[in-house]
Amino acid sequence: MKLSVLSMAVVFLAGPVVAAAGDLEEAFQNLKAAEEKKDAAQVKKLAVEIFGLTCDVIASTAPQDADEKQAWASRVENAKTTVLHAEYALYATAIQSPPAVMVDLMSTLEQQNPKSQYLGAGYGPYLAALARTGGAAKVPAVAEKALENFPDNEDLLQVMADTALSRNQSDRALGYANRLTAVLAQHPRPEGVSAADWERKRTAELGRGYWIAGVIYAGKGQFVAADKNLRAALPLIKGNPAMLGAALFHLGVANYNLGKATNSKARVLEGAKFSEDAAAIDSPYSQQAWHNATVMKAEAGRMR
């Protein structure tokens, strides 16, 4: 009698587990079919369903019995693998979708797992899509929160550096810019990104980081750091007249002051040359740069 009761208990306990496993397998197969059809709505629905079916399994505690523990470990591993694929499905579908759909899918992934490895690769296009769909005001808050989980993400760091600069938060902008250039100096090309695409992206972000840091250092009168960062920025920002004009202007001022401090005529003349180059670019700095060049050359003429 006791054996019969025990057998019934096992059946009732196993039933929900088997049913859940079947539901999970069905959802997984349906998700793969939705991916192939590029059906974004179904991908979202099924991915969320998978998250719901697996969360309790992944969070469950291992049983004490050795046989039960082995079965439990298998279920947990299967759940984790399925969830990882669901995260990838959201990401892969998102980056091939129009901006509004991309925002919906990426925000869904963010809600389900804010530490997903696929968010790190997706934040750049995600935030760009958010800005294009009327959510530009939300971008800084999303980026700042995301940095808690991805502190070395170059896309997030650039957003925060630009945001702080636009708000005249110079120290904050400088911190983000320095983090950005440090990360990019060591960041290898991500898997799946072509060498040409990575170099184009790296050049733009590295140039922006050096430029922001150099301009802020110049404003603070820290001319050695300004000179170092702006010289590093120059070859990277050649195609951007607005940034180039500002960089050359501040390089002129920095080198003039460094030349005066060290009694270096050559450095003062270099400052004059940078100023002349800045004056030749149509920018808000051109007129002042021309005046600065005249003053600097006159000063150099009085030096030995």
N, C-alpha and C positions, 0 to 999 in steps of 0.2 A: 504493500500500500504506500509506504513511504517512497519507494522507488518510482512509482507512478506519478506521485505528486511532484517529485524532483524533475522527472522527465517533462512534465507539463510546464514547469517553471522555466526550463531551458528553452522550450518552444516559444513561450510568450516573450522571453527576453530576446531571443534571437530574431523574432519576427520583425520588430521595428528596425533593427540594424540591417537586416537583409533588404527591407523595403527602402530604407534610406540609401543604401548602396545602389539599388536599382534606379532610384530617382536620380541619383548623382550621375550614374553612367548615361542615363537617357539625356539629362541636361547637357552633359559634356558632348555627346554625339550631336545633339541639336545645335550646340554652340559652334562646333566645327563646320557644320553645314551652313550656318548663318554667316560665318566668316567667309566661306567660299563664295557666297552670294553677295557679299559686302552689304548685308542687311544690318545697318547700324542699330536700328530699333530693337531687332531681335538679339543682336549681340549684347546690347545693354541689358535687356530683360533677362537673358539666360545667364549672363555673368553675375548679376545681382542674385539670381536664384541659386547659383553655385556657391556664392559667398554664404548665403543663408544655410544651405545644406551642410556646409563643411565647418562652420565656425565652432559648433559644439564638439565635433569630433576632434578638431585640432586642439581645443582647449581642455579636452578631457584628461583625467588623471590615469596613469598606467595602473592596471590591475596587479594584484600580488601574484596570482597564479601564473606559472611560467607559460603554460599553453595559451591562456587567455591573453597574456602580455604580448606574445608573438603575433596573435591575430590583431590585437589592438594597434601594435606598431605598424602592421601592414595597412590597416585602415587609415591611420594618421598620415602615413607617407603618401598614400594614394590621394587623400584629401588635399595635402599640401601641393602635390604635383598638379592636381586639377585646378586649384586656386591660382597657382602660378600661370597656368595657361589662360585662365579667365582674365587675369590682369594683362597678359600679353595681348589677348584678343581685343580688349578695350583700347589699349595703346595703338596696336597696329591698325585697327579700324579707324581710330581717331585721326591719325596723321595722314590718312588717305581721304578724309572727309572734308566737306565745306566747313568754314570757320565756326558757324553756329553749332553744327553737329560735333565738331572737334571739342569745343568747349564743354558740351554736355557730357561726352564720353570721358574726357580727362577729369572733369570735376567729379564724375561718378567714381572713377578709379581713386581719386584723391580721398573721397569720403570713405571708401571701403578699406583702403590701406594707404595712409599718408606716407608710408615708408617704402612703397613699392619701388623696386629697382627700375621699372619702366617710366616712372615719373621723372627720374633724373634726366633721362634722354628726351622726355616729352615736354619739359617745362618751357623751353624756348619757343617752339611752335604754339604751345597752349596759350602762353601769355600774349603772344602776337595776335592769335585768333581772338582772345578776350578783348583786346584793345580794338580790333576791327569790328567787333559786334556790339559796340557801345559800352563796353565794360572797362574802358581805360582807367577810370577812377578806382577800380577794384584791384588793378594790377599790383601796385606797391604792397598792399596788405597781403595779397596772395603770395607774393614773392618773399616777403619778410617772414611769414609763417612757414613757408616751405624751406627756408634756409635753416630752420631748426633741425630738419631731417637731412638736408643736403648742404652742409656748410661750405663745401668746395665746388658747388655748381656754378660755372662761369656765367650762365645765362641769368641766374638769379642775382649774382653779385653785380653784373652790369646794370640790371634794372634798378637795384638799390643804390648804386653809385650815381646813376643819372637822376634818380628821384631826389636824393639828398642834395645834389648839385642844383637842381631846379628850385629847391626850397631854401637855397642859401645856407644849407647845413654843411659848412665846409669841412669840419673835423670828421663828421660822419661820412661824407662823400670820400674824403681822403682815405679813411679806414677801409671802405669797401673797394676803392680803386687799387689800393696796395694789395689787398687780398686777391683781387681779380688778376693782377699781373703775376703775383706769386703762384697762383694756381695754374695759370696758362703756361708759365715757364716750365712746369713739370708735368703737365697734363698730356698723356699720350693720345694719339688719335683713337677715338672711340671705335669699337667694332661695328662694322656695317656702314661706316661713313667713308666716302672716297677721300683719297689724299687731297684732291683739288678742292673739294667742298670743305674739308677740315682746315686746310690752309687759308681759304678765303674767310671762314668764320673766325679762326684764330687771329688772323691779321686784323680784322675789324675790331674784335673785342680787346685784343692786346693794345692796339693803337689807342682805343678809347680809354683804357685804363691808365696808360702812361700819360695821355693828354690831360685827363682830369687831375691826376696827381701833380703833374708839372704845373698846371695853371694855379692850383691851390697853393702849392709850395711857393710859387712866384708871388702870389698875393700876400703870403705870410712873410715875405722877405727872406725865405730860406733858399738862397740862390744856388747853392751847390746841388741840393736835391732837385730844384726846379730845372737846372741845366741838364742833369743826368736823365731825368724822366722825359723832358721834352726832346732831347736828342734821340732818345730811344723811340719816341713817337713819330718823329719826322718821316722815316721811310715807310711807315705804316699808314699814314694819313694823307698821302700825296693826292689822292683823288677827292679830297674834301677841302675845298677852299676856305670855308668858314673856320674849320679846326686848324688848318695850316696857317692862316693869317694870324690867329691868336697865338699859336705856338711860336711862330717866328718873332712876333712882337715881344712876347715874354722872354724868349731866348736872348733877344737884343738887350733888354733891360737887365737880365741876369748876368750876361757876360760883361756888360759895361760896369756893373757894380763889382763883379769879381775882379775885373781888370783894375779898377780904381783901388780896391782893397789890397791888391798884391803889387800895385805899381807896374802892371803889365800892359804896355802899349798895344801889343799884339792882341790881347784879349779885348781891350776897348775897341780896337778896329774890327774885331770879329763881331762884337756887339753891334757896331755900326752896319756891318754887312747883313746881319740878320734883320736889322731894322729896315734896311733898304729893300730886302726881299719881302718883308711884310708890307711895306708901302706899295709894292708892285701888285699886291693882291687886293681885289675889291672887297673890302671888309670894313667893319666899324673901327678897325685899328689902323687903317692905312694912313690917314692924315697925321695922327699922332706919331706913327712909326717914322714917317718922313721927317717930321720935326726932330724926333729923337736921333735919327741918323746924322742930321746936320750938327746937332750939339755934340754927339759922340766923336765925330771926326774932328771937330774943332778942339775938343778936349785932348784927343790923341796927338794933335799937332803941337800941343804945349808940353807933351811928355817926351822924355828922352829915351 
